[in-house]
Structures are given as structure tokens and as C-alpha cells.
Amino acid sequence: MTPGSMKMGALVLFSLALVLGCQGGPTGEVGFVLVRAENIYNTNELRDERPIDVDIVGRVTCQVLSAEPPRDVLAERSVDVEPSPSGGFQEVVLPHLPSDCDYLARFVAFRKDAPEVVHQCGVSAFRLRGGEKHWVTIQILYPPAMDPKCEVLCLAQTECAAGSICLAASCDLSAGSDCQKAHCYPQLVGSSCAANPDCASAVTGLSCIASMGGVSFPGGYCSKSCGGASTCPAGSACTGYMIGTSSTRMCAVACESDSDCRGGYTCQPLEQAESPRGCMP
């Protein structure tokens, strides 16, 4: 590295500190840990559940972005995914990032047989605190999201278009925890399904419900349990009223009229006449 490039690197970090509102303390590192799925799951069982190959990823690009729009890429590194890494894990480290700032960590994984095809992606938000090394775990496992390059990033529902939800909208970085899945994803609550993967359960946390509380859901219904600290995604609401039980509650997709619901479902009050309405059988 030449003296000129070193000076430019220092200038970039100083500029980042100004732009991101960093406090100018020590820099920190962001470490990405790549976990091969076959090291934590039975490969054959996994393939039976998901119509994908868990060992098809050949290369991963790891990036750190500013948490504030326009979310520029501040550092990145691409690596070949080792088929049998030592201990089952592989590490990628991005150093020299200003501390006391909020960032997004994004990875994009590409196929072995078609390097231009995205196989999986993921993004989370975090606060890099003074001098720490922040770790992000990547499980080489999940199929790509509807946004295959994780380009529609968000930390608030207002950043997502109609019909999609911000999976990290309820997260508070100041509380010290990471905001997982910080990107917009299609609203799947209420969608038809035959099994959990149809609801993108690994990404959304939704399950495929065939029946609950003695009520059958024609064609399956993507939803999840709710109540207490467990909230429903934007565009849906929590109900137990229509399924005949007060102890079991689920998320129902919001609606204004029957025309908003798919076949076999009508727009009904979720708790009482004046409450929000949702599509239920």
C-alpha cells in the first residue's frame, strides 16, 4: 500500500465518522462466520424437506453498509466457500470500521455451477460499540428471498412498498441487540401453503396452518402464533376470536372486504364488531 493510499484510507474513515455521526473512538472489526449446513443438519433430511442442495454455494460476498440511507457499501470481501472448513466454520473479517455507529451486514451467496446466480442472501443491522469485534453468522442453508440480492433493505416499515413487510421493523438497535433480516419481504400471512417452506418459514418465521382450535383452513394458511411479546407482521393482526380459543392466537391478514381475501375465506371481525378485520375461513 502506498503512502497516498494510506492517507486516502484515513480520510475515508474520517469522512465516515462525520457522515455517520460516529464519536471518533477506536475502530472495530466485523467478522462473518460461514457455517456449512451439512455440519449442523443431517444433509439427507434437509434435502427431503427443502428442494434445494445445501452444498451448492461456491462463493460469498460479505459487506458492511451504513445503516442510514442511501446505505453505501463501506467495506466488502468475497471468498470461495470451503467444502470442508476446519472445525466446520469459515471466517471473513472486515477491519477498521469506526465504532459507536450503526451498520448493516449483508452477504450474498452465489452458486458453484452458475456464479452469476444468487443462491441465498441475508442482512442484519447492528451497532458497533467501542473497539469491539462484532460477529455475524451465516448459515449456508436457505434458498434466496424474493429479493435475491437483498437490495431492498429496511429498518422501518415505511421503507417498504405496499404489499411487503420490513422483517426488522420492531427492532431497536439502541437496546443492544441485532436487527435480524433487515430487508423487505412479501406479505405472506394468509397465503396458501402445503408445508412450512411455502411460507418461507426460515425467513419469515411463519408456519403453514391446516387447522387450529377446531377450525380448518382450506388450502393451508401461512401464519404464526401471537400475543404478548410476539407481534404480527405489518398488514396482519392477532386473533383468537374466530378459532374458538382464548389460549391460542394467530396472525390473520388484514382486509376491508371479501374481495381482499382468497377463495374459501371472508373478511371478518377478528375480535369484535369494531375491531380490525381479517381473512378467515
C-alpha positions in Angstrom: 0.0 0.0 0.0 1.4 3.4 -0.9 1.6 6.4 1.4 -1.0 8.1 -0.8 -3.4 5.2 -0.5 -2.9 5.1 3.3 -3.7 8.8 3.5 -6.8 8.3 1.4 -7.9 5.4 3.7 -7.6 7.6 6.7 -9.5 10.3 5.0 -12.3 7.9 4.2 -12.6 6.7 7.8 -12.6 10.3 9.0 -15.4 11.1 6.5 -17.4 8.1 7.6 -17.1 9.3 11.2 -18.6 12.7 10.2 -21.3 11.3 8.0 -22.4 8.5 10.3 -22.3 10.6 13.4 -19.6 8.4 15.0 -17.9 9.6 18.1 -14.4 9.2 16.8 -13.4 6.4 19.2 -11.4 3.3 18.4 -12.2 1.3 15.3 -13.7 -2.2 15.4 -13.9 -5.3 13.3 -16.9 -7.1 11.8 -16.4 -10.8 11.5 -18.6 -13.1 9.3 -18.8 -16.8 10.3 -19.8 -19.1 7.5 -21.4 -22.3 8.8 -21.8 -25.1 6.4 -25.3 -26.6 6.7 -24.1 -30.1 6.5 -22.1 -29.6 9.7 -25.3 -28.7 11.7 -28.0 -30.7 10.0 -28.5 -34.2 8.5 -28.0 -33.4 4.9 -30.4 -36.0 3.5 -33.1 -35.0 5.9 -32.6 -31.4 4.9 -32.9 -32.2 1.2 -36.1 -34.1 1.9 -37.6 -31.0 3.5 -36.3 -28.5 1.0 -36.0 -28.9 -2.8 -32.5 -27.4 -2.7 -28.9 -28.5 -2.4 -27.3 -27.3 0.8 -23.8 -27.7 -0.6 -24.3 -25.7 -3.9 -22.8 -22.4 -2.7 -19.4 -21.7 -4.2 -18.7 -18.0 -3.3 -19.9 -15.5 -0.8 -19.6 -11.7 -0.8 -19.6 -10.2 2.7 -20.4 -6.4 3.0 -20.8 -3.8 5.7 -23.1 -0.9 4.8 -24.1 2.3 6.5 -27.4 1.9 8.4 -28.6 5.3 7.1 -29.9 5.7 3.6 -28.5 5.6 0.9 -26.7 2.7 2.7 -23.4 2.8 0.8 -21.1 -0.2 0.9 -18.3 0.8 3.3 -16.3 -2.5 3.2 -16.6 -5.8 1.5 -14.7 -9.0 0.8 -15.5 -12.0 -1.4 -14.3 -15.5 -0.6 -14.6 -19.0 -2.0 -16.7 -21.2 0.3 -14.6 -24.1 1.5 -16.3 -27.5 1.2 -14.8 -28.8 4.5 -13.5 -25.9 6.6 -11.5 -26.6 9.7 -14.0 -27.2 12.6 -16.9 -26.7 10.2 -16.6 -22.9 10.2 -15.0 -20.4 8.0 -14.3 -16.7 8.9 -14.2 -13.5 7.0 -13.1 -10.3 8.8 -13.6 -6.7 7.7 -11.5 -4.4 9.9 -11.1 -0.7 10.7 -14.7 0.5 10.9 -15.5 3.4 13.2 -17.1 2.4 16.4 -20.3 3.8 18.0 -22.1 3.7 14.7 -25.0 1.7 13.2 -24.3 -0.6 10.3 -25.9 -3.3 8.1 -24.1 -6.6 7.5 -25.1 -8.2 4.2 -24.0 -11.3 2.5 -24.8 -12.6 -1.0 -24.0 -16.3 -1.8 -23.5 -17.5 -5.4 -23.9 -20.9 -6.9 -21.0 -23.1 -7.8 -22.3 -24.1 -11.2 -23.6 -20.6 -12.2 -21.6 -17.9 -10.4 -23.9 -15.1 -11.6 -26.9 -16.7 -9.9 -27.7 -15.7 -6.3 -28.4 -18.8 -4.2 -29.1 -17.1 -0.9 -28.8 -13.7 0.8 -29.2 -12.2 4.2 -28.9 -8.9 6.0 -28.9 -7.7 9.6 -28.3 -4.4 11.4 -26.1 -3.8 14.4 -24.4 -1.2 16.5 -20.6 -1.5 16.5 -19.5 -0.4 20.0 -16.2 0.9 21.0 -13.3 -1.2 19.9 -15.3 -4.5 19.7 -15.3 -7.2 17.2 -18.9 -7.8 16.0 -19.7 -11.3 14.7 -22.4 -12.1 12.1 -23.3 -15.8 11.5 -24.1 -17.1 8.0 -25.7 -20.5 7.7 -25.2 -21.7 4.1 -28.7 -23.2 4.0 -31.6 -21.1 2.9 -33.0 -20.5 -0.6 -33.0 -16.9 -1.9 -35.6 -14.5 -0.8 -38.0 -12.8 -3.2 -35.4 -10.0 -3.4 -32.5 -12.4 -4.4 -29.7 -9.8 -3.8 -31.1 -8.3 -0.6 -31.2 -4.9 -2.3 -34.5 -3.7 -0.7 -33.1 -3.0 2.8 -35.1 -1.6 5.7 -35.2 -0.8 9.3 -38.8 0.6 9.3 -42.0 -0.4 7.6 -42.2 3.0 5.8 -39.2 1.9 3.7 -41.1 -1.0 2.1 -43.5 -0.8 -0.7 -47.2 -1.7 -0.3 -47.7 -5.5 -0.1 -44.3 -6.1 1.6 -43.2 -6.0 5.2 -40.0 -4.9 6.9 -38.9 -8.0 8.9 -36.7 -5.9 11.2 -39.3 -3.1 11.8 -39.8 -3.8 15.5 -36.1 -3.9 16.4 -34.3 -1.3 18.4 -30.5 -1.0 17.8 -30.0 1.2 20.8 -31.2 -1.8 23.0 -28.0 -3.6 22.1 -29.4 -6.5 20.1 -29.0 -7.1 16.3 -31.9 -6.4 13.9 -32.2 -9.7 12.0 -33.5 -9.9 8.5 -33.4 -6.2 7.8 -35.0 -6.3 4.4 -38.4 -6.0 2.8 -40.2 -9.3 2.1 -43.6 -10.1 0.5 -46.6 -10.2 2.9 -47.2 -14.0 3.2 -49.6 -14.1 6.1 -52.8 -15.6 4.8 -51.2 -17.2 1.7 -52.0 -20.7 0.7 -49.5 -23.4 1.6 -48.9 -27.1 1.8 -45.9 -27.1 4.1 -43.8 -24.6 6.2 -41.3 -23.9 3.4 -44.2 -22.5 1.3 -44.4 -19.7 3.9 -40.6 -19.1 3.7 -40.5 -20.1 7.4 -36.8 -19.8 7.6 -37.0 -16.1 6.7 -40.4 -15.0 7.9 -41.0 -17.2 11.0 -44.4 -18.2 9.6 -45.8 -21.8 9.6 -48.3 -23.5 7.4 -51.5 -24.0 9.4 -54.1 -26.6 8.2 -56.3 -26.4 11.3 -56.4 -24.7 14.7 -58.9 -24.6 17.6 -61.2 -26.9 15.6 -61.2 -24.6 12.6 -59.9 -25.9 9.2 -58.1 -23.6 6.9 -58.8 -24.5 3.2 -55.6 -24.7 1.1 -53.5 -24.0 4.2 -52.8 -20.6 5.8 -49.4 -19.0 6.4 -49.4 -17.6 9.9 -47.7 -17.7 13.3 -48.7 -17.6 17.0 -49.1 -14.2 18.5 -49.8 -12.3 21.7 -47.6 -10.8 24.4 -44.2 -10.1 23.1 -44.9 -11.9 19.9 -46.4 -9.5 17.4 -47.8 -9.9 13.9 -46.2 -8.6 10.7 -47.4 -5.3 9.2 -50.6 -5.9 7.3 -51.9 -8.5 9.7 -53.4 -8.7 13.2 -53.6 -11.1 16.1 -56.8 -13.0 16.7 -58.2 -15.9 18.8 -61.8 -14.9 18.4 -62.5 -16.8 15.2 -60.8 -20.0 16.1 -62.7 -20.8 19.3 -60.0 -20.5 21.8 -58.6 -17.8 24.1 -55.3 -19.5 24.8 -54.2 -19.9 21.2 -53.9 -16.8 19.0 -52.7 -16.4 15.4 -52.0 -13.7 12.9 -54.6 -13.1 10.2 -54.1 -11.0 7.1 -55.9 -7.7 7.2 -58.8 -6.9 4.9 -61.6 -4.4 4.2 -64.0 -6.6 2.2 -64.4 -10.2 1.0 -62.8 -9.2 -2.3 -59.5 -8.8 -0.4 -59.5 -12.5 0.6 -58.7 -15.6 -1.4 -61.2 -18.3 -2.2 -62.7 -20.0 0.8 -62.1 -17.0 3.1 -64.2 -14.0 4.0 -63.4 -10.6 5.7 -64.5 -10.9 9.3 -64.1 -9.1 12.6 -61.1 -10.5 14.4 -62.2 -9.8 17.9 -65.5 -7.9 17.9 -67.6 -5.8 15.6 -65.5 -2.7 15.9 -62.1 -4.4 15.8 -59.8 -4.8 12.8 -61.0 -7.3 10.2 -59.1 -10.2 8.7 -59.5 -13.0 6.1 -60.6 -16.1 7.9 -62.5 -19.3 6.8 
